[in-house]
């Protein structure tokens, strides 16, 4: 071993690894919480509702029965598509907000994400 070489522990590497391990644990907890949070978006004045979790899993689609009486399948498809895309956007926004502190911390460690 080279004279004066102390390995990573001498340079604070152990402390950084502990910080990264703690950060990883916190991120896992935040992701678990995110999976429990939901967002609901609508289309057609509330005639179609789509609910998603913070990890982009669709958990519910509600369609007003009066919409079905009209029989306009194309309009219904458009409303479901619109509500789904709005719910996805809201879910992504929720995820970004929840995970932003970790993204900032990882950038501080030189791990540009």
C-alpha positions as MATLAB code, in Angstrom:
seq = 'XXXXXXXXXXXXXXXXXXXXXXXXXXXXXXXXXXXXXXXXXXXXXXXXXXXXXXXXXXXXXXXXXXXXXXXXXXXXXXXXXXXXXXXXXXXXXXXXXXXXXXXXXXXXXXXXX';
ca = [
       0.000    0.000    0.000;
       1.232    3.470   -0.824;
       2.629    5.527    2.030;
      -0.077    7.717    3.567;
      -2.918    5.856    1.838;
      -5.853    5.435    4.186;
      -8.511    4.051    1.853;
     -11.967    5.520    1.465;
     -12.646    5.649    5.219;
      -9.853    8.187    5.612;
     -11.487   10.446    3.032;
     -14.964   10.338    4.530;
     -16.181    7.727    2.048;
     -17.849    5.710    4.787;
     -19.883    8.730    5.823;
     -20.979    9.363    2.251;
     -22.030    5.734    1.854;
     -24.080    5.998    5.045;
     -25.740    9.161    3.709;
     -26.530    7.455    0.405;
     -27.962    4.407    2.211;
     -30.143    6.688    4.357;
     -31.234    8.610    1.260;
     -32.135    5.361   -0.489;
     -34.241    4.282    2.492;
     -36.028    7.652    2.528;
     -36.662    7.425   -1.218;
     -38.169    3.966   -0.851;
     -40.464    5.273    1.892;
     -41.497    8.248   -0.260;
     -42.232    5.931   -3.192;
     -44.368    3.705   -0.958;
     -46.301    6.760    0.242;
     -46.693    7.912   -3.342;
     -48.266    4.585   -4.288;
     -50.935    5.224   -1.641;
     -51.826    8.767   -2.756;
     -54.440    9.281   -5.453;
     -55.498   11.942   -7.910;
     -58.840   12.121   -9.705;
     -59.422   14.008  -12.931;
     -62.586   14.462  -14.951;
     -63.791   15.189  -18.469;
     -67.148   16.156  -19.904;
     -68.076   18.282  -16.914;
     -67.510   15.386  -14.541;
     -69.304   12.780  -16.666;
     -66.097   10.708  -16.755;
     -63.747   10.398  -13.777;
     -60.376    8.638  -13.701;
     -58.467    8.000  -10.474;
     -54.753    7.147  -10.407;
     -52.154    6.580   -7.754;
     -48.975    8.603   -7.480;
     -47.104    5.768   -9.161;
     -49.352    5.976  -12.247;
     -51.656    3.028  -11.598;
     -55.246    3.528  -12.656;
     -57.531    2.497   -9.794;
     -60.944    3.647  -11.004;
     -62.903    4.821  -14.024;
     -66.391    6.176  -13.349;
     -68.799    6.959  -16.192;
     -72.092    8.739  -15.647;
     -74.810    6.291  -16.781;
     -76.588    9.101  -18.658;
     -73.639    9.209  -21.056;
     -74.319    5.609  -22.020;
     -77.934    6.370  -22.916;
     -76.753    8.687  -25.692;
     -74.895    5.831  -27.382;
     -72.146    8.105  -28.747;
     -69.192    5.756  -28.308;
     -66.704    8.120  -29.949;
     -67.559   10.945  -27.549;
     -67.259    8.586  -24.578;
     -63.884    7.323  -25.813;
     -62.641   10.895  -26.149;
     -63.777   11.738  -22.625;
     -62.132    8.635  -21.143;
     -58.932    9.418  -23.027;
     -58.977   13.048  -21.878;
     -59.651   12.174  -18.236;
     -56.960    9.459  -18.304;
     -54.331   11.797  -19.731;
     -55.244   14.500  -17.213;
     -54.971   11.962  -14.383;
     -51.580   10.796  -15.677;
     -50.344   14.392  -15.772;
     -51.603   15.033  -12.231;
     -50.020   11.788  -11.016;
     -46.674   12.695  -12.584;
     -46.835   16.143  -10.995;
     -47.547   14.563   -7.599;
     -44.590   12.231   -8.089;
     -42.265   15.073   -9.070;
     -43.283   17.073   -6.007;
     -42.812   14.102   -3.670;
     -39.466   13.071   -5.147;
     -37.987   16.573   -5.719;
     -36.031   16.656   -2.440;
     -34.294   13.413   -3.364;
     -33.524   14.577   -6.886;
     -31.918   17.694   -5.419;
     -29.900   15.658   -2.894;
     -28.669   13.227   -5.538;
     -27.574   16.154   -7.681;
     -25.585   17.361   -4.682;
     -23.778   14.016   -4.581;
     -22.811   14.497   -8.209;
     -25.394   11.998   -9.420;
     -27.225   14.234  -11.865;
     -30.732   12.841  -12.262;
];
